[in-house]
Amino acid sequence: MVYELDRYNVPLMIFSAGVGNIIDSFMQQKFGEIPKNVHIVSNMMLFDEKVRNLFRD
C-alpha cells in the first residue's frame, strides 16, 4: 500500500506519541529507504556519540 500511495503521489503521515527513531528504523528495514511521500510526526531522540542527549518534537 505504501508503494501505491507513493506511485500516485499521495502523502502518508504517521503520527505517534512514541519514539520516532524506532518507526524510522522499522520503515527503513521494511522498505530499504523511506518513500518520499511518508512523513513521520513523532518524538525523535537526538544522539551525541551514541548516547541519547535530548528529545526533539
N, CA, C and O atoms as a Maestro MAE file, in Angstrom:
{
 s_m_m2io_version
 :::
 2.0.0
}

f_m_ct {
 s_m_title
 :::
 protein
 m_atom[228] {
  # First column is atom index #
  i_m_mmod_type
  r_m_x_coord
  r_m_y_coord
  r_m_z_coord
  i_m_residue_number
  s_m_chain_name
  s_m_pdb_residue_name
  s_m_pdb_atom_name
  i_m_atomic_number
  :::
  1 25 0.811 -1.185 0.000 1 A "MET " " N  " 7
  2 3 0.000 0.000 0.000 1 A "MET " " CA " 6
  3 2 0.866 1.265 0.000 1 A "MET " " C  " 6
  4 15 0.525 2.246 -0.661 1 A "MET " " O  " 8
  5 25 1.973 1.247 0.731 2 A "VAL " " N  " 7
  6 3 2.855 2.418 0.786 2 A "VAL " " CA " 6
  7 2 3.392 2.733 -0.606 2 A "VAL " " C  " 6
  8 15 3.483 3.900 -0.986 2 A "VAL " " O  " 8
  9 25 3.747 1.702 -1.366 3 A "TYR " " N  " 7
  10 3 4.266 1.932 -2.711 3 A "TYR " " CA " 6
  11 2 3.185 2.472 -3.646 3 A "TYR " " C  " 6
  12 15 3.468 3.304 -4.508 3 A "TYR " " O  " 8
  13 25 1.946 2.000 -3.478 4 A "GLU " " N  " 7
  14 3 0.840 2.519 -4.288 4 A "GLU " " CA " 6
  15 2 0.617 4.004 -4.003 4 A "GLU " " C  " 6
  16 15 0.440 4.799 -4.926 4 A "GLU " " O  " 8
  17 25 0.627 4.371 -2.729 5 A "LEU " " N  " 7
  18 3 0.457 5.779 -2.372 5 A "LEU " " CA " 6
  19 2 1.589 6.622 -2.942 5 A "LEU " " C  " 6
  20 15 1.359 7.730 -3.425 5 A "LEU " " O  " 8
  21 25 2.807 6.099 -2.886 6 A "ASP " " N  " 7
  22 3 3.960 6.822 -3.427 6 A "ASP " " CA " 6
  23 2 3.831 6.985 -4.941 6 A "ASP " " C  " 6
  24 15 4.124 8.049 -5.487 6 A "ASP " " O  " 8
  25 25 3.395 5.935 -5.600 7 A "ARG " " N  " 7
  26 3 3.281 5.979 -7.060 7 A "ARG " " CA " 6
  27 2 2.300 7.059 -7.515 7 A "ARG " " C  " 6
  28 15 2.509 7.698 -8.547 7 A "ARG " " O  " 8
  29 25 1.232 7.260 -6.745 8 A "TYR " " N  " 7
  30 3 0.228 8.260 -7.105 8 A "TYR " " CA " 6
  31 2 0.417 9.582 -6.362 8 A "TYR " " C  " 6
  32 15 -0.470 10.436 -6.361 8 A "TYR " " O  " 8
  33 25 1.583 9.739 -5.730 9 A "ASN " " N  " 7
  34 3 1.934 10.980 -5.019 9 A "ASN " " CA " 6
  35 2 0.933 11.358 -3.931 9 A "ASN " " C  " 6
  36 15 0.603 12.530 -3.751 9 A "ASN " " O  " 8
  37 25 0.457 10.343 -3.207 10 A "VAL " " N  " 7
  38 3 -0.458 10.571 -2.092 10 A "VAL " " CA " 6
  39 2 0.370 10.586 -0.813 10 A "VAL " " C  " 6
  40 15 1.042 9.599 -0.512 10 A "VAL " " O  " 8
  41 25 0.340 11.677 -0.054 11 A "PRO " " N  " 7
  42 3 1.144 11.733 1.168 11 A "PRO " " CA " 6
  43 2 0.614 10.770 2.231 11 A "PRO " " C  " 6
  44 15 -0.593 10.569 2.360 11 A "PRO " " O  " 8
  45 25 1.530 10.189 2.977 12 A "LEU " " N  " 7
  46 3 1.198 9.305 4.092 12 A "LEU " " CA " 6
  47 2 1.855 9.889 5.329 12 A "LEU " " C  " 6
  48 15 3.081 9.954 5.421 12 A "LEU " " O  " 8
  49 25 1.032 10.316 6.283 13 A "MET " " N  " 7
  50 3 1.557 10.896 7.519 13 A "MET " " CA " 6
  51 2 1.360 9.898 8.646 13 A "MET " " C  " 6
  52 15 0.262 9.379 8.849 13 A "MET " " O  " 8
  53 25 2.430 9.636 9.374 14 A "ILE " " N  " 7
  54 3 2.390 8.737 10.517 14 A "ILE " " CA " 6
  55 2 2.553 9.590 11.765 14 A "ILE " " C  " 6
  56 15 3.604 10.192 11.982 14 A "ILE " " O  " 8
  57 25 1.503 9.640 12.586 15 A "PHE " " N  " 7
  58 3 1.532 10.381 13.848 15 A "PHE " " CA " 6
  59 2 1.726 9.384 14.977 15 A "PHE " " C  " 6
  60 15 1.036 8.367 15.037 15 A "PHE " " O  " 8
  61 25 2.669 9.673 15.880 16 A "SER " " N  " 7
  62 3 2.922 8.776 17.001 16 A "SER " " CA " 6
  63 2 3.388 9.579 18.200 16 A "SER " " C  " 6
  64 15 4.149 10.537 18.066 16 A "SER " " O  " 8
  65 25 2.920 9.172 19.378 17 A "ALA " " N  " 7
  66 3 3.411 9.766 20.621 17 A "ALA " " CA " 6
  67 2 4.635 9.008 21.115 17 A "ALA " " C  " 6
  68 15 5.201 9.347 22.154 17 A "ALA " " O  " 8
  69 25 5.037 7.997 20.381 18 A "GLY " " N  " 7
  70 3 6.195 7.193 20.755 18 A "GLY " " CA " 6
  71 2 7.491 7.770 20.210 18 A "GLY " " C  " 6
  72 15 7.569 8.944 19.847 18 A "GLY " " O  " 8
  73 25 8.496 6.924 20.163 19 A "VAL " " N  " 7
  74 3 9.830 7.325 19.701 19 A "VAL " " CA " 6
  75 2 9.905 7.155 18.184 19 A "VAL " " C  " 6
  76 15 9.832 6.039 17.669 19 A "VAL " " O  " 8
  77 25 10.049 8.264 17.485 20 A "GLY " " N  " 7
  78 3 10.073 8.254 16.031 20 A "GLY " " CA " 6
  79 2 11.262 7.527 15.440 20 A "GLY " " C  " 6
  80 15 11.181 7.029 14.317 20 A "GLY " " O  " 8
  81 25 12.368 7.454 16.170 21 A "ASN " " N  " 7
  82 3 13.549 6.752 15.664 21 A "ASN " " CA " 6
  83 2 13.235 5.277 15.404 21 A "ASN " " C  " 6
  84 15 13.755 4.680 14.462 21 A "ASN " " O  " 8
  85 25 12.379 4.695 16.252 22 A "ILE " " N  " 7
  86 3 12.015 3.289 16.084 22 A "ILE " " CA " 6
  87 2 11.151 3.121 14.837 22 A "ILE " " C  " 6
  88 15 11.339 2.172 14.077 22 A "ILE " " O  " 8
  89 25 10.216 4.028 14.625 23 A "ILE " " N  " 7
  90 3 9.381 3.988 13.422 23 A "ILE " " CA " 6
  91 2 10.247 4.163 12.186 23 A "ILE " " C  " 6
  92 15 10.083 3.444 11.200 23 A "ILE " " O  " 8
  93 25 11.162 5.108 12.237 24 A "ASP " " N  " 7
  94 3 12.083 5.365 11.131 24 A "ASP " " CA " 6
  95 2 12.914 4.120 10.811 24 A "ASP " " C  " 6
  96 15 13.058 3.753 9.645 24 A "ASP " " O  " 8
  97 25 13.456 3.477 11.834 25 A "SER " " N  " 7
  98 3 14.268 2.267 11.635 25 A "SER " " CA " 6
  99 2 13.435 1.141 11.044 25 A "SER " " C  " 6
  100 15 13.890 0.435 10.144 25 A "SER " " O  " 8
  101 25 12.212 0.970 11.549 26 A "PHE " " N  " 7
  102 3 11.326 -0.069 11.020 26 A "PHE " " CA " 6
  103 2 11.039 0.167 9.546 26 A "PHE " " C  " 6
  104 15 11.121 -0.757 8.737 26 A "PHE " " O  " 8
  105 25 10.702 1.403 9.194 27 A "MET " " N  " 7
  106 3 10.388 1.719 7.798 27 A "MET " " CA " 6
  107 2 11.594 1.484 6.892 27 A "MET " " C  " 6
  108 15 11.441 0.999 5.771 27 A "MET " " O  " 8
  109 25 12.791 1.824 7.369 28 A "GLN " " N  " 7
  110 3 13.993 1.597 6.570 28 A "GLN " " CA " 6
  111 2 14.255 0.109 6.384 28 A "GLN " " C  " 6
  112 15 14.659 -0.314 5.301 28 A "GLN " " O  " 8
  113 25 14.030 -0.692 7.421 29 A "GLN " " N  " 7
  114 3 14.213 -2.140 7.297 29 A "GLN " " CA " 6
  115 2 13.177 -2.737 6.354 29 A "GLN " " C  " 6
  116 15 13.495 -3.620 5.558 29 A "GLN " " O  " 8
  117 25 11.949 -2.262 6.441 30 A "LYS " " N  " 7
  118 3 10.847 -2.810 5.645 30 A "LYS " " CA " 6
  119 2 10.950 -2.422 4.172 30 A "LYS " " C  " 6
  120 15 10.698 -3.250 3.298 30 A "LYS " " O  " 8
  121 25 11.321 -1.164 3.888 31 A "PHE " " N  " 7
  122 3 11.285 -0.650 2.520 31 A "PHE " " CA " 6
  123 2 12.656 -0.323 1.935 31 A "PHE " " C  " 6
  124 15 12.740 0.085 0.777 31 A "PHE " " O  " 8
  125 25 13.725 -0.492 2.701 32 A "GLY " " N  " 7
  126 3 15.053 -0.146 2.205 32 A "GLY " " CA " 6
  127 2 15.341 1.327 2.415 32 A "GLY " " C  " 6
  128 15 16.349 1.689 3.022 32 A "GLY " " O  " 8
  129 25 14.473 2.161 1.922 33 A "GLU " " N  " 7
  130 3 14.526 3.592 2.225 33 A "GLU " " CA " 6
  131 2 13.084 4.063 2.356 33 A "GLU " " C  " 6
  132 15 12.175 3.494 1.750 33 A "GLU " " O  " 8
  133 25 12.891 5.087 3.137 34 A "ILE " " N  " 7
  134 3 11.542 5.584 3.369 34 A "ILE " " CA " 6
  135 2 11.086 6.333 2.117 34 A "ILE " " C  " 6
  136 15 11.762 7.260 1.670 34 A "ILE " " O  " 8
  137 25 9.940 5.936 1.548 35 A "PRO " " N  " 7
  138 3 9.449 6.636 0.360 35 A "PRO " " CA " 6
  139 2 9.251 8.130 0.635 35 A "PRO " " C  " 6
  140 15 8.992 8.534 1.769 35 A "PRO " " O  " 8
  141 25 9.375 8.930 -0.404 36 A "LYS " " N  " 7
  142 3 9.315 10.386 -0.260 36 A "LYS " " CA " 6
  143 2 7.941 10.891 0.185 36 A "LYS " " C  " 6
  144 15 7.833 12.006 0.695 36 A "LYS " " O  " 8
  145 25 6.904 10.095 0.002 37 A "ASN " " N  " 7
  146 3 5.566 10.533 0.395 37 A "ASN " " CA " 6
  147 2 5.278 10.284 1.875 37 A "ASN " " C  " 6
  148 15 4.238 10.721 2.369 37 A "ASN " " O  " 8
  149 25 6.161 9.600 2.594 38 A "VAL " " N  " 7
  150 3 5.950 9.260 4.003 38 A "VAL " " CA " 6
  151 2 6.553 10.340 4.895 38 A "VAL " " C  " 6
  152 15 7.719 10.706 4.748 38 A "VAL " " O  " 8
  153 25 5.741 10.843 5.820 39 A "HIS " " N  " 7
  154 3 6.186 11.859 6.769 39 A "HIS " " CA " 6
  155 2 5.897 11.349 8.174 39 A "HIS " " C  " 6
  156 15 4.760 10.990 8.482 39 A "HIS " " O  " 8
  157 25 6.915 11.314 9.024 40 A "ILE " " N  " 7
  158 3 6.767 10.826 10.391 40 A "ILE " " CA " 6
  159 2 6.737 12.019 11.335 40 A "ILE " " C  " 6
  160 15 7.672 12.818 11.378 40 A "ILE " " O  " 8
  161 25 5.645 12.127 12.092 41 A "VAL " " N  " 7
  162 3 5.493 13.189 13.085 41 A "VAL " " CA " 6
  163 2 5.513 12.500 14.439 41 A "VAL " " C  " 6
  164 15 4.544 11.850 14.831 41 A "VAL " " O  " 8
  165 25 6.623 12.646 15.149 42 A "SER " " N  " 7
  166 3 6.806 11.908 16.393 42 A "SER " " CA " 6
  167 2 7.917 12.546 17.208 42 A "SER " " C  " 6
  168 15 8.557 13.503 16.772 42 A "SER " " O  " 8
  169 25 8.133 12.008 18.387 43 A "ASN " " N  " 7
  170 3 9.250 12.441 19.228 43 A "ASN " " CA " 6
  171 2 10.519 11.740 18.742 43 A "ASN " " C  " 6
  172 15 10.576 10.511 18.694 43 A "ASN " " O  " 8
  173 25 11.508 12.507 18.391 44 A "MET " " N  " 7
  174 3 12.766 11.934 17.912 44 A "MET " " CA " 6
  175 2 13.839 12.100 18.983 44 A "MET " " C  " 6
  176 15 13.945 13.148 19.620 44 A "MET " " O  " 8
  177 25 14.631 11.049 19.170 45 A "MET " " N  " 7
  178 3 15.757 11.129 20.098 45 A "MET " " CA " 6
  179 2 16.976 11.608 19.326 45 A "MET " " C  " 6
  180 15 17.244 11.121 18.227 45 A "MET " " O  " 8
  181 25 17.702 12.538 19.878 46 A "LEU " " N  " 7
  182 3 18.948 13.010 19.279 46 A "LEU " " CA " 6
  183 2 20.107 12.433 20.073 46 A "LEU " " C  " 6
  184 15 20.081 12.409 21.304 46 A "LEU " " O  " 8
  185 25 21.121 11.971 19.359 47 A "PHE " " N  " 7
  186 3 22.249 11.299 19.985 47 A "PHE " " CA " 6
  187 2 23.526 12.101 19.807 47 A "PHE " " C  " 6
  188 15 23.706 12.800 18.810 47 A "PHE " " O  " 8
  189 25 24.414 11.987 20.794 48 A "ASP " " N  " 7
  190 3 25.739 12.578 20.734 48 A "ASP " " CA " 6
  191 2 26.712 11.484 21.142 48 A "ASP " " C  " 6
  192 15 26.720 11.051 22.294 48 A "ASP " " O  " 8
  193 25 27.526 11.040 20.203 49 A "GLU " " N  " 7
  194 3 28.485 9.957 20.445 49 A "GLU " " CA " 6
  195 2 27.791 8.713 20.996 49 A "GLU " " C  " 6
  196 15 28.228 8.124 21.985 49 A "GLU " " O  " 8
  197 25 26.681 8.320 20.322 50 A "LYS " " N  " 7
  198 3 25.917 7.114 20.636 50 A "LYS " " CA " 6
  199 2 25.207 7.159 21.981 50 A "LYS " " C  " 6
  200 15 24.758 6.122 22.469 50 A "LYS " " O  " 8
  201 25 25.094 8.333 22.589 51 A "VAL " " N  " 7
  202 3 24.384 8.496 23.852 51 A "VAL " " CA " 6
  203 2 23.239 9.476 23.615 51 A "VAL " " C  " 6
  204 15 23.447 10.567 23.083 51 A "VAL " " O  " 8
  205 25 22.017 9.079 24.017 52 A "ARG " " N  " 7
  206 3 20.888 9.976 23.830 52 A "ARG " " CA " 6
  207 2 21.097 11.199 24.707 52 A "ARG " " C  " 6
  208 15 21.358 11.080 25.904 52 A "ARG " " O  " 8
  209 25 20.982 12.370 24.104 53 A "ASN " " N  " 7
  210 3 21.176 13.575 24.902 53 A "ASN " " CA " 6
  211 2 19.937 14.456 24.975 53 A "ASN " " C  " 6
  212 15 19.858 15.308 25.861 53 A "ASN " " O  " 8
  213 25 18.956 14.285 24.073 54 A "LEU " " N  " 7
  214 3 17.711 15.038 24.199 54 A "LEU " " CA " 6
  215 2 16.661 14.502 23.246 54 A "LEU " " C  " 6
  216 15 16.959 13.749 22.320 54 A "LEU " " O  " 8
  217 25 15.417 14.910 23.496 55 A "PHE " " N  " 7
  218 3 14.306 14.587 22.614 55 A "PHE " " CA " 6
  219 2 13.944 15.824 21.816 55 A "PHE " " C  " 6
  220 15 14.095 16.951 22.288 55 A "PHE " " O  " 8
  221 25 13.469 15.602 20.608 56 A "ARG " " N  " 7
  222 3 13.016 16.689 19.742 56 A "ARG " " CA " 6
  223 2 11.610 16.335 19.286 56 A "ARG " " C  " 6
  224 15 11.336 15.180 18.960 56 A "ARG " " O  " 8
  225 25 10.722 17.312 19.259 57 A "ASP " " N  " 7
  226 3 9.343 17.079 18.793 57 A "ASP " " CA " 6
  227 2 9.307 17.060 17.289 57 A "ASP " " C  " 6
  228 15 8.242 16.877 16.700 57 A "ASP " " O  " 8
  :::
 }
 m_bond[227] {
  # First column is bond index #
  i_m_from
  i_m_to
  i_m_order
  :::
  1 1 2 1
  2 2 3 1
  3 3 4 2
  4 3 5 1
  5 5 6 1
  6 6 7 1
  7 7 8 2
  8 7 9 1
  9 9 10 1
  10 10 11 1
  11 11 12 2
  12 11 13 1
  13 13 14 1
  14 14 15 1
  15 15 16 2
  16 15 17 1
  17 17 18 1
  18 18 19 1
  19 19 20 2
  20 19 21 1
  21 21 22 1
  22 22 23 1
  23 23 24 2
  24 23 25 1
  25 25 26 1
  26 26 27 1
  27 27 28 2
  28 27 29 1
  29 29 30 1
  30 30 31 1
  31 31 32 2
  32 31 33 1
  33 33 34 1
  34 34 35 1
  35 35 36 2
  36 35 37 1
  37 37 38 1
  38 38 39 1
  39 39 40 2
  40 39 41 1
  41 41 42 1
  42 42 43 1
  43 43 44 2
  44 43 45 1
  45 45 46 1
  46 46 47 1
  47 47 48 2
  48 47 49 1
  49 49 50 1
  50 50 51 1
  51 51 52 2
  52 51 53 1
  53 53 54 1
  54 54 55 1
  55 55 56 2
  56 55 57 1
  57 57 58 1
  58 58 59 1
  59 59 60 2
  60 59 61 1
  61 61 62 1
  62 62 63 1
  63 63 64 2
  64 63 65 1
  65 65 66 1
  66 66 67 1
  67 67 68 2
  68 67 69 1
  69 69 70 1
  70 70 71 1
  71 71 72 2
  72 71 73 1
  73 73 74 1
  74 74 75 1
  75 75 76 2
  76 75 77 1
  77 77 78 1
  78 78 79 1
  79 79 80 2
  80 79 81 1
  81 81 82 1
  82 82 83 1
  83 83 84 2
  84 83 85 1
  85 85 86 1
  86 86 87 1
  87 87 88 2
  88 87 89 1
  89 89 90 1
  90 90 91 1
  91 91 92 2
  92 91 93 1
  93 93 94 1
  94 94 95 1
  95 95 96 2
  96 95 97 1
  97 97 98 1
  98 98 99 1
  99 99 100 2
  100 99 101 1
  101 101 102 1
  102 102 103 1
  103 103 104 2
  104 103 105 1
  105 105 106 1
  106 106 107 1
  107 107 108 2
  108 107 109 1
  109 109 110 1
  110 110 111 1
  111 111 112 2
  112 111 113 1
  113 113 114 1
  114 114 115 1
  115 115 116 2
  116 115 117 1
  117 117 118 1
  118 118 119 1
  119 119 120 2
  120 119 121 1
  121 121 122 1
  122 122 123 1
  123 123 124 2
  124 123 125 1
  125 125 126 1
  126 126 127 1
  127 127 128 2
  128 127 129 1
  129 129 130 1
  130 130 131 1
  131 131 132 2
  132 131 133 1
  133 133 134 1
  134 134 135 1
  135 135 136 2
  136 135 137 1
  137 137 138 1
  138 138 139 1
  139 139 140 2
  140 139 141 1
  141 141 142 1
  142 142 143 1
  143 143 144 2
  144 143 145 1
  145 145 146 1
  146 146 147 1
  147 147 148 2
  148 147 149 1
  149 149 150 1
  150 150 151 1
  151 151 152 2
  152 151 153 1
  153 153 154 1
  154 154 155 1
  155 155 156 2
  156 155 157 1
  157 157 158 1
  158 158 159 1
  159 159 160 2
  160 159 161 1
  161 161 162 1
  162 162 163 1
  163 163 164 2
  164 163 165 1
  165 165 166 1
  166 166 167 1
  167 167 168 2
  168 167 169 1
  169 169 170 1
  170 170 171 1
  171 171 172 2
  172 171 173 1
  173 173 174 1
  174 174 175 1
  175 175 176 2
  176 175 177 1
  177 177 178 1
  178 178 179 1
  179 179 180 2
  180 179 181 1
  181 181 182 1
  182 182 183 1
  183 183 184 2
  184 183 185 1
  185 185 186 1
  186 186 187 1
  187 187 188 2
  188 187 189 1
  189 189 190 1
  190 190 191 1
  191 191 192 2
  192 191 193 1
  193 193 194 1
  194 194 195 1
  195 195 196 2
  196 195 197 1
  197 197 198 1
  198 198 199 1
  199 199 200 2
  200 199 201 1
  201 201 202 1
  202 202 203 1
  203 203 204 2
  204 203 205 1
  205 205 206 1
  206 206 207 1
  207 207 208 2
  208 207 209 1
  209 209 210 1
  210 210 211 1
  211 211 212 2
  212 211 213 1
  213 213 214 1
  214 214 215 1
  215 215 216 2
  216 215 217 1
  217 217 218 1
  218 218 219 1
  219 219 220 2
  220 219 221 1
  221 221 222 1
  222 222 223 1
  223 223 224 2
  224 223 225 1
  225 225 226 1
  226 226 227 1
  227 227 228 2
  :::
 }
}
